[in-house]
């Protein structure tokens, strides 16, 4: 036990928003907030439990101790039995916290006089460990979502009629969510070590998208007129290197106080190093994806300013000064007319440049003289034009995506004219819709992977935008919401299909391991013995199946396995003629062979050969040959799982070895691109599972269907030859790749090709 004392207040009764004494508007806002949080967290809780079950199953498979393996399986059984209770209890705890925001202790400031010191007690070490893990998880995500949590605390202060809530007191804050999980998970009846495993799964599966959830809650409360104009943009500190250089002139005794460097944070892999693991079209939820949006916009403005300067030097703008400038609202309205016009058949696809020409021609007719766009509007047309060009490089010919992308040109132009954040915000609804449409026709998809139902959903989403967008960004959000729901359904189906293939592959792995162990036992028994080839083959084939099946059914520590292992040693000795077979061995062999499917007559003959000793001259050679042929032709246990026998290969060189070690560290679900030809055509395959025991990798396609199985060694050698590449998170989505190419083109045009994206030029 720990010597720490803890005061435990009496548990609060569960409250609901319907029964809470709250003003009508406050209750309505909290009900909508509860619905948003419950919907987002409910899906993630299900994913967390599935991930936790997979961890338990994997630990059970790898356990060498039968008692430990049984413990893992018993825990897995309890989780599956009670998992349906976790989410309702979690949601009840979440709603209870929201309903109590106007209670006296809602802000977490409990007077010392109200603490019940009669309940002081020694705290178990497990409780201390659990509390520290939960605090660490909460502190981590509080740090990641620091600014949005401050804004949310201000809005909750308005709802509660109190000062602003801090992160620890927020009923939807990371600390409260961790506490709610701790209470809700008690129904799973887990031991302390397994509870800690569950909390780590909660950290990775549920809280990974917490920063986005906080921003969504802020947006919802803003729409409910709860401090709608609240915002705060912090001053960004100078790079650390500049601080260190400035401190070099400070006296040693003053330098520590001047520097005051922030506390180190856990390193989060950047998107360029993190593998892409999402399904096609699935929206991202990485924490911190939006935190550098202001930097990205500033960088984009600098690049565009550099581009305008270069363009101005390359062309003579003297004539353009006489052109009538078109105001952005006029451009928006003119594009609206083109959006409402029915599509006209054309011999070639329409481009953004074509739209610009048509717009300027229309302006000339209206004003009677040449017109021009403003510098900012010109940049918007140029940006979207380059982006569309880069997207087109990634598309297969003859897909529905080309037509739908062309129809989206005008609405996207109008949106970008009003909201340039479309270009830099990864989770912008319009950008998600654009990505979903583009990925449906991506080159990395096989033609057999097309989905008519998905194409219909894409067409409906684009139709909704074209018919309804008049400046309201919610139109894109509504179209994308329906589409994302369908994509999530497809992702769940793909995961289920993938899981079935993974379970089958794991079963094959267990069979391979059992066959290996059976071969080892037989080899050890025959070591130093001189057995006739015929009897050796009987042991290697018929009796090997018996050992394999026994090991799979009962395990290596079972009495059945021990009996068969002793019988193997006796059979090897008897077959070598060292001594007579023990009494009852023949019947034991017959019964064992019958269990693996041998006919009674065959089992008797095989048993007689194995226990009859080395002197088998009385046996007819023809009958032995006939028996050997029958056994060889017989379908053996696990023939489909037998490891492929390939020709010996050369040792891996240093680069191949490095790729091999890297492959073993990749998480399941990582996407990889396989080169198909020298023209650059690729196909994407997802690592559903791999085994470090059998060295096999299982690949599935976008639908979760098994498409290939290779060895880790083969894939590593292909990686070393750049024929296989890991798809990283920053290049996982097609629009992200196209946008990176767009920014690179702007940098090259401005003469700044070497600077990293996301930084100031």
ZIMO-V968231 format. One record per residue. NEAR is the number of other C-alpha atoms within 8 Angstrom. Layout:
near = [NEAR;NEAR]
This chain:
near = [6;8;6;6;8;8;10;8;7;4;4;4;4;7;11;10;12;5;6;9;4;7;6;6;6;9;11;8;10;10;9;8;11;11;8;9;10;9;8;9;9;9;8;10;12;9;10;13;9;8;9;11;11;8;8;12;11;8;10;12;7;6;9;6;6;9;6;10;13;9;8;12;11;8;10;11;8;11;11;9;7;10;10;8;8;12;12;8;9;12;9;10;11;13;12;12;11;12;11;10;11;9;6;5;7;10;10;7;6;7;6;5;4;6;10;9;6;4;8;10;7;10;12;8;8;7;8;10;8;11;8;8;10;12;10;8;11;11;10;8;12;12;7;9;11;8;7;11;12;10;11;11;13;11;13;11;12;11;10;8;7;7;7;10;12;9;12;10;12;13;10;9;12;13;14;12;11;12;9;11;9;8;8;12;11;8;8;10;8;10;6;8;6;8;11;10;9;10;10;8;12;11;10;8;11;14;9;11;10;11;13;9;10;12;9;8;12;12;8;9;14;11;8;8;7;10;8;9;5;6;5;5;4;4;4;4;4;6;6;6;6;8;10;9;8;8;10;6;6;8;6;6;5;8;10;8;6;7;9;6;4;4;4;4;4;4;4;4;7;6;9;9;8;10;13;13;10;7;7;9;11;10;7;6;8;7;11;8;8;8;6;9;10;7;10;12;10;9;12;8;8;9;12;10;8;9;11;9;8;9;8;9;7;6;6;7;7;6;7;7;6;7;10;9;8;11;8;9;6;8;10;10;8;9;11;12;8;8;10;8;6;5;4;4;4;6;4;4;6;8;8;10;8;8;9;9;8;8;11;11;9;8;11;11;8;6;9;6;8;12;12;10;9;10;7;6;10;9;9;12;12;8;9;10;11;9;12;9;8;12;12;8;6;9;14;8;5;5;9;9;12;13;8;11;11;10;9;11;9;11;12;9;11;12;12;12;11;7;7;10;10;12;9;9;10;11;8;9;9;11;13;13;12;10;12;11;12;15;13;10;13;11;11;9;11;8;5;4;8;8;6;6;6;9;10;8;10;11;9;8;12;12;8;11;13;12;7;7;12;5;7;6;8;6;11;12;10;8;13;13;8;9;12;11;8;10;12;9;8;9;12;8;10;12;9;9;11;13;8;8;10;11;8;8;9;8;8;10;12;9;12;13;9;12;12;8;9;11;10;8;10;13;8;7;10;12;6;4;8;6;11;9;6;8;11;9;8;12;11;10;10;10;10;13;12;12;13;13;11;11;11;10;6;10;10;7;8;8;6;8;14;10;8;9;10;8;9;11;11;10;11;12;14;16;15;12;10;8;7;9;12;6;5;6;10;10;8;8;10;13;9;9;13;11;8;10;6;9;7;8;6;8;14;9;8;10;12;9;10;13;13;12;15;10;7;8;5;5;7;7;6;6;8;10;8;8;8;10;8;8;9;6;6;6;5;7;7;9;7;4;9;7;6;4;4;4;4;4;4;4;4;8;6;6;8;12;10;8;12;13;8;8;9;7;6;8;6;9;11;14;13;12;13;11;11;8;7;6;4;7;10;11;12;11;12;13;14;13;10;11;9;7;6;8;10;11;13;14;13;15;11;12;11;12;11;10;7;7;8;9;9;12;8;8;11;13;12;10;12;10;7;7;9;12;9;9;12;12;13;11;11;10;11;13;11;11;11;12;11;9;10;12;9;9;8;11;11;9;8;10;6;9;7;4;7;5;6;8;9;7;7]
